[in-house]
Amino acid sequence: MGWTSPQQLLLQALRRPKRDKAHYSYLHYTRRTDGQQDGRSTNRKVLRQEFCFYGYKNMTAELRDVGWIINHKKVYRLMKEARLLYGARIRPIPFKRDFIRFRSLKPERPLQYLSMDIKYVYVHGTGRNVLLLTVIDIYSRKVLIYLLRSHIKKGDVLLMLSLMLLEYKADGMSIRNDNGSQFIAQAVRTFLKEKRIYQEFSHVATPEDNAYIEAFHSNLQREVIDRHEFDSIYHAQMVLDRYYDWYNEKRRHGALKRQAPNYVFKNYNPVPFENEKLLTYL
């Protein structure tokens, strides 16, 4: 899918059919000097320039140059409706989200339910926060992958998930996350759908919906962040690398009967006590 400029969105609005006069009287077909009304022959080269983000007056001049008979008032109304005016906030297109139905889960195997979230990590050397993105397996509480960056955008989420799926299979996998802009991005949702990974969203301002990763962050805060002063993001990365290795391999977890996450992950047996049952028949 190609990149769509705000000017293309405006042209779509200009070609919009006539609607109810009481509310949309200004959205009727806009004529051109050549007599056409649908605008299909409009020269869009000017309006597709990468850095052409005009205000409504400059936009009016551009439209007139390519043949539209239109005044600045109508351009203002159309641009306001399309949120293309200066200072207008670009909001994501609303979509139907699958919200978390059950806060407490009882996974039957590893990689059945995952949890993903971002935590702020304060770097004393720079006086700024960096972002730590982590994915854990709810069955074993194992950290599957993590990413530390000064900024985390949808591309970073896609990169991390792609690297994770190179090592772990996505068969029947579900993943939980909050409503951060990185997670609701269409590119991320499309990627997960293509990989057949079911994505669940926590309710707004309800962190307890994603309690598993929140509990992990609480441990991380108490055991690492509160006990270290980081000189730089690279120093924080080295400390977190050591902690995540120790957490997966050695840290005992109450929900795992005092066993380490990696031990539970590797020793999963789909048929409990199978060897013992075989021995009884020998």
C-alpha positions in Angstrom: 0.0 0.0 0.0 1.5 3.3 -1.1 2.0 6.5 0.9 -1.0 8.8 0.9 -0.4 12.5 1.2 -2.9 14.9 2.9 -3.4 16.5 -0.5 -4.7 13.1 -1.9 -7.1 12.9 1.0 -8.4 16.4 0.1 -8.9 15.3 -3.5 -10.9 12.4 -2.3 -13.1 14.8 -0.3 -13.5 17.0 -3.5 -14.8 13.9 -5.4 -17.3 12.9 -2.6 -20.9 12.6 -3.8 -23.6 15.0 -2.7 -25.2 14.1 0.7 -27.9 15.5 2.9 -28.2 19.3 2.2 -28.9 20.2 5.8 -25.5 18.9 7.0 -23.3 18.5 4.0 -24.4 21.2 1.6 -20.8 22.3 1.0 -19.7 18.8 -0.1 -21.4 18.8 -3.5 -19.3 18.1 -6.6 -16.7 20.8 -7.3 -16.5 21.9 -10.9 -13.4 22.3 -13.0 -12.7 24.8 -15.7 -12.8 22.0 -18.3 -16.4 21.2 -17.2 -15.6 17.9 -15.4 -17.0 17.2 -12.0 -15.3 14.0 -10.7 -11.7 15.2 -10.9 -10.3 12.1 -12.4 -8.2 13.9 -14.9 -6.7 16.2 -12.3 -3.0 16.6 -12.5 -1.9 15.3 -9.1 1.8 15.7 -9.5 1.9 18.9 -7.6 -0.3 17.6 -4.8 1.8 14.5 -4.4 5.0 16.3 -3.5 6.5 14.8 -0.4 6.9 18.0 1.5 3.9 19.9 0.2 1.9 20.5 3.3 0.1 23.8 2.6 -2.4 25.7 4.6 -5.9 26.2 3.2 -4.9 29.4 1.2 -1.9 27.9 -0.5 -4.0 24.8 -1.1 -6.7 26.9 -2.7 -4.1 28.4 -5.1 -2.8 24.9 -6.0 -6.3 23.6 -6.7 -7.1 26.5 -8.9 -3.9 26.1 -10.9 -4.9 22.5 -11.8 -8.4 23.6 -12.9 -10.7 23.5 -9.8 -13.3 26.2 -9.4 -13.3 26.6 -5.7 -12.9 29.3 -3.1 -10.8 29.3 0.1 -13.8 28.9 2.4 -14.7 25.6 1.0 -11.1 24.4 1.1 -10.9 25.4 4.7 -14.0 23.4 5.5 -12.8 20.3 3.7 -9.4 20.5 5.3 -10.9 21.0 8.7 -13.1 17.9 8.3 -10.1 15.9 7.1 -7.9 17.2 10.0 -5.4 18.7 7.6 -5.2 22.2 9.1 -2.2 23.4 11.0 -2.2 22.2 14.6 -4.7 19.4 13.9 -3.8 16.2 15.6 -3.5 13.1 13.5 -5.5 10.4 15.1 -5.6 6.7 14.2 -8.6 5.4 12.3 -10.9 3.7 14.8 -11.0 0.0 14.7 -12.7 -2.8 16.6 -10.4 -4.1 19.4 -10.5 -7.4 21.1 -10.3 -6.5 24.7 -9.1 -8.9 27.4 -12.0 -10.9 28.8 -10.3 -12.9 31.6 -7.5 -11.3 33.6 -6.4 -14.6 35.2 -5.2 -17.2 32.7 -4.4 -20.9 33.1 -2.2 -21.6 30.1 -1.6 -25.3 29.3 1.7 -25.0 27.5 4.5 -22.5 26.8 4.0 -20.0 24.0 0.2 -20.2 24.4 -0.2 -16.7 26.0 2.3 -13.9 25.8 2.4 -10.5 27.4 4.0 -7.4 26.0 4.6 -4.0 27.6 6.9 -0.9 27.8 8.6 0.3 30.9 10.5 3.6 31.6 14.1 3.2 32.8 15.7 6.3 34.2 19.3 6.9 33.1 21.1 9.1 35.6 24.0 10.1 33.3 21.7 11.8 30.8 18.8 12.7 33.1 16.3 11.1 30.8 14.2 8.0 30.5 14.7 5.3 28.0 12.1 2.7 27.0 12.3 -1.0 27.7 10.0 -3.3 25.6 9.7 -6.8 26.9 7.7 -9.9 25.9 7.2 -12.7 28.5 5.7 -16.2 28.2 2.8 -16.4 30.8 3.1 -20.1 31.3 6.7 -20.1 32.3 7.2 -16.4 33.0 10.3 -16.6 30.7 11.5 -13.4 29.0 11.4 -14.3 25.3 12.9 -11.1 24.0 13.4 -7.5 25.0 14.5 -4.2 23.4 16.0 -1.0 25.0 15.7 2.2 23.0 15.5 5.9 23.6 12.3 5.9 21.5 10.1 2.9 20.6 7.9 3.1 17.5 5.9 0.6 15.5 9.0 -0.3 13.5 10.8 -1.4 16.6 7.9 -3.5 17.7 7.8 -5.2 14.3 11.5 -5.8 14.3 11.4 -7.4 17.8 8.4 -9.6 17.0 10.0 -10.7 13.8 13.2 -11.7 15.6 11.2 -13.5 18.3 9.3 -15.6 15.7 12.6 -16.7 14.2 13.2 -18.7 17.4 9.7 -19.5 18.6 6.7 -20.9 16.7 3.5 -18.9 16.6 1.1 -21.8 16.5 -2.0 -20.9 18.5 -0.3 -18.0 20.1 -2.1 -15.0 21.8 -0.4 -11.8 22.9 -1.6 -9.2 25.4 -0.7 -5.5 25.3 -2.1 -2.1 26.3 -3.3 0.6 24.0 0.0 2.3 23.3 0.4 3.8 19.9 3.1 1.3 19.0 0.7 -1.6 19.6 -2.5 -0.2 18.0 -0.6 0.7 14.8 -2.1 -0.8 11.7 1.2 -2.3 10.6 1.6 -4.2 13.9 -2.0 -5.4 13.9 -1.6 -6.6 10.3 1.7 -8.3 11.0 0.2 -10.3 13.9 -2.9 -11.2 11.9 -0.7 -12.5 9.0 1.3 -14.6 11.5 -2.1 -15.9 13.0 -1.3 -14.4 16.4 -4.4 -13.3 18.3 -3.9 -9.8 19.8 -5.7 -8.8 23.0 -5.9 -5.2 24.3 -6.3 -4.2 28.0 -9.1 -1.8 28.9 -8.1 1.8 29.1 -6.5 2.8 32.4 -6.7 -0.8 33.6 -3.1 -2.1 34.1 -4.5 -5.1 36.1 -5.7 -6.6 32.8 -2.1 -7.2 31.9 -1.0 -8.2 35.5 1.6 -10.7 34.4 3.9 -8.2 32.7 3.1 -5.6 35.4 4.3 -8.0 38.1 7.5 -8.6 36.2 8.1 -4.9 35.9 7.6 -4.6 39.6 10.3 -7.1 40.2 12.5 -5.4 37.7 12.0 -2.0 39.4 12.8 -3.4 42.9 15.7 -5.7 41.9 17.5 -3.6 39.2 16.3 -0.1 38.5 16.1 1.1 42.2 19.6 -0.4 42.9 21.6 0.9 40.0 22.5 4.3 38.6 23.1 4.1 34.9 25.7 6.3 33.3 24.3 5.8 29.8 21.8 3.7 27.8 24.7 1.3 27.0 25.4 0.9 30.7 21.7 0.1 31.3 21.8 -2.4 28.4 24.7 -4.3 29.9 23.1 -4.5 33.4 19.7 -5.6 31.9 21.4 -8.2 29.8 22.9 -9.8 32.9 19.7 -9.5 34.9 17.5 -11.1 32.1 19.9 -14.0 31.9 19.9 -14.5 35.6 16.1 -14.1 35.7 15.5 -16.8 33.1 18.1 -19.2 34.3 18.2 -18.9 38.1 15.5 -16.7 39.7 13.0 -18.7 41.6 9.4 -17.8 41.0 6.6 -18.3 43.5 4.0 -19.1 40.8 6.3 -21.8 39.4 6.7 -23.7 42.7 10.1 -21.9 43.3 11.5 -23.0 40.0 13.3 -20.8 37.4 11.4 -19.8 34.3 13.7 -21.4 31.8 13.6 -24.7 33.7 9.8 -24.7 33.5 9.9 -23.7 29.8 12.3 -26.5 28.8 10.8 -29.2 30.9 7.3 -28.9 29.7 5.7 -32.3 29.3 2.4 -32.5 27.4 1.7 -35.9 28.9 2.6 -35.7 32.6 4.2 -38.7 34.2 4.3 -40.5 30.8 7.5 -42.4 31.7 6.2 -43.5 35.0 3.1 -44.9 33.3 5.2 -46.9 30.8 7.3 -48.3 33.6 4.2 -49.8 35.3 3.5 -51.9 32.2 7.1 -53.3 31.9 
